[in-house]
């Protein structure tokens, strides 16, 4: 059972990293060093779906790690 949770953890971690890297942030170099963004933009379309998948795989990762520690 522990092997199953380990496999789920690895797969969800890889997918989580992929979805994090797919997210676009649109920040310039000035914002990276403490500059303030002048507007707020909500997520729409594909960006919202990628954000939701990131949250989903994060929850799956955390649950699989906890259940893997509790098994056996």
C-alpha positions in Angstrom: 0.0 0.0 0.0 2.9 2.3 0.8 4.2 1.8 -2.8 0.9 3.0 -4.2 1.0 6.2 -2.2 4.7 6.8 -3.2 3.8 6.5 -6.9 0.8 8.8 -6.5 3.1 11.3 -4.6 5.7 11.2 -7.4 3.2 11.6 -10.2 1.2 14.3 -8.5 4.5 16.2 -7.6 5.7 16.1 -11.2 2.3 17.3 -12.6 2.1 20.0 -9.9 5.6 21.3 -11.0 4.5 21.2 -14.6 1.3 23.2 -13.9 3.2 25.7 -11.8 5.7 26.3 -14.6 2.9 26.7 -17.1 1.4 29.6 -15.2 2.1 33.0 -16.7 2.8 35.8 -14.3 3.3 38.8 -16.6 5.7 40.5 -14.2 8.5 42.7 -15.4 12.0 42.9 -14.0 11.0 46.0 -11.9 8.2 44.0 -10.2 10.6 41.2 -9.4 12.7 43.6 -7.2 9.8 45.1 -5.2 8.0 47.2 -7.8 4.3 47.5 -7.4 1.8 46.3 -10.0 -0.6 49.0 -11.0 -3.6 46.8 -11.7 -5.4 43.6 -10.6 -6.2 41.0 -13.2 -8.4 38.0 -12.7 -7.7 34.6 -14.2 -9.8 33.6 -17.2 -10.0 30.7 -19.6 -7.0 28.4 -19.8 -5.1 30.3 -17.1 -8.0 29.6 -14.6 -8.0 25.9 -15.6 -4.2 25.6 -15.1 -4.5 27.3 -11.7 -7.3 24.9 -10.6 -5.3 21.9 -11.8 -2.3 23.2 -9.8 -4.5 23.4 -6.6 -6.0 19.9 -7.3 -2.6 18.2 -7.7 -1.2 20.0 -4.7 -4.1 18.6 -2.6 -3.6 15.1 -4.1 0.2 15.4 -3.3 -0.4 16.4 0.3 -3.0 13.8 0.9 -0.9 11.0 -0.6 2.1 11.9 1.5 0.0 12.0 4.7 -1.7 8.7 3.9 1.7 7.2 2.9 3.1 8.1 6.3 0.1 6.7 8.1 0.0 3.4 6.3 1.9 0.5 7.7 
